[in-house]
């Protein structure tokens, strides 16, 4: 099993920056991919960034050029550097991990609140 804990969420002014962290524990050797989703009140959860095997990264169009996701395989931690934040970025951000052993399974963190004021 994999456990995920996010941190770094805060209240920030528009145009500011914030960095989120997600630490994985448990059977981390089974993790094939990690990344970030977010969900705003009344809206569906959307993919922010996906990191496959620590190399390929897929970003949502709305955050390209502003957000940067990285993965430290040795520390089993992923980060999301968010720059030029907009009020539209306000949401609960969730870390996820996709494992393939013994069966395909997605693990989720509890979420961390990011609020961007105008």
NORNOR-V678847 format. One record per residue. N is the residue number from 0. SS is DSSP state (h for helix, s for strand, l for the rest). PSI is psi in whole degrees, -180 to 180 (none if undefined). Layout:
[[N:SS:PSI] [N:SS:PSI]]
//
This chain:
[[0:l:156] [1:s:134] [2:s:140] [3:s:137] [4:s:119] [5:s:156] [6:s:163] [7:l:-9] [8:l:146] [9:l:177] [10:s:129] [11:s:150] [12:s:153] [13:l:137] [14:l:-11] [15:l:-177] [16:l:157] [17:s:148] [18:s:126] [19:s:148] [20:s:150] [21:s:117] [22:s:130] [23:s:143] [24:s:168] [25:s:-138] [26:l:65] [27:h:-20] [28:h:-13] [29:h:-1] [30:s:123] [31:s:-28] [32:s:150] [33:s:161] [34:s:-161] [35:s:138] [36:s:165] [37:s:155] [38:s:121] [39:l:155] [40:l:129] [41:l:4] [42:l:160] [43:l:155] [44:l:136] [45:s:149] [46:s:132] [47:s:-52] [48:s:138] [49:s:132] [50:s:118] [51:s:117] [52:l:29] [53:l:12] [54:l:-69] [55:s:135] [56:s:131] [57:s:122] [58:s:149] [59:l:146] [60:l:-33] [61:l:-16] [62:l:-4] [63:l:134] [64:l:-12] [65:l:-36] [66:s:146] [67:s:123] [68:s:139] [69:s:158] [70:s:129] [71:s:100] [72:l:-37] [73:l:-36] [74:l:-2] [75:l:47] [76:s:140] [77:s:152] [78:s:155] [79:s:105] [80:s:121] [81:s:119] [82:l:162] [83:l:49] [84:l:144] [85:l:156] [86:h:-30] [87:h:-15] [88:h:-8] [89:l:123] [90:s:171] [91:s:126] [92:s:129] [93:s:132] [94:s:145] [95:s:158] [96:s:134] [97:s:123] [98:s:153] [99:l:-1] [100:l:132] [101:l:-21] [102:l:158] [103:l:132] [104:s:141] [105:s:131] [106:s:144] [107:s:144] [108:l:177] [109:l:-17] [110:l:152] [111:s:134] [112:s:128] [113:s:123] [114:s:125] [115:s:117] [116:s:153] [117:l:none]]
//
